[in-house]
Amino acid sequence: MDLPCESSEVRVLQQRHAADTGGVSAILRREGLYSSALTDWLRQRAAGTLGTLQPRRRGPEKVPASPLQAELATERVNDFEAVSWLTDG
């Protein structure tokens, strides 16, 4: 069974809101869901956290540059400019 995506969760919640008591059971059977999933989604929607999970980028985490690395990069640029000035003249 595939996990529902955010749009299907919202769609099921909208259908649940429009349905009567027997209709909710029919929706759960049709979608292959347990009532606990519906309850969880209702709580998440009330808390404002429904659909807040975003896919994470794969691969290694990028290490933030340290101030020392920034200083070394600046020195390299300055050294390059000094050398290019000497060779141009």
N, C-alpha and C positions, 0 to 999 in steps of 0.2 A: 504494500500500500504506500502510495506516495504521500509525503508530508504536504499539507496545504500551504500555499503561499499567502502572502499578506492580502492580496486581492480576493482570494477565495474566502479568507476569514471574514473580511468586511462584507462580502456578498452573502455569506451564510448568516451573519448577524443581522443584515438588513432583511433577509427572508424570515428570520426568526421573529423580528419585530412585527412584521406584517401578518404572521401566521397566528392561528388560534392554538389551543392546547394540543389537539390531535395533529395539527400541521407541523408543530415543532418535532414531534416524534417521527413524522414522515421525512422531514428534512434530515434528521440525524441518521435515519436508516439509509436514505438515498445517498448521502455523502459519506457514509461509513464512519460516523463519528460517535463518540460517547458523549453523554451529557456533561461529563466533567470537562471535556475540551471546550465546550460551549461556555461553561461557567468560567473557566480560566480566561477565555477571550473577553467575556463581559467585564471581568475584573480588570484585565489589562487595559481595555478601552476606557473604563472609568478612571483608571490611574493615569491614562495618557501614554501608556507604554506599548500599546498594540502596534506592531510593525516598526518598532524603533531599532531592531537589530538589522545591521547592514552587513553585507558580505565583507570579509576581511581580505586585504591584499595578501597574496601568497608570496613566499620568498623570505629571505632574511630581513630582519628589522633594520632600518637605516639608523645608524648611530649619529646622534646630533654632533655637529662640529663643536669642538672645544675652542675656547678663546685662544689657546696656544696655536692650534691649527690655523686659525684665521690670521694670527700674527705672522706665522711662517709663510703663509700664502702671500701676504702683503710684502714681506721681505723678498720673496722670490721675484715678484713683479718689479720691485725697485731695483734688484740686482740685474734683472734682465734689461731694464731700461738703461741702467748705467753701462752695461756691457755694449748694448746696441749703440749708445751715444759715442762710446770710445771707438767702435769699429766703423761708424759712419764718417768720422772726421779724419 
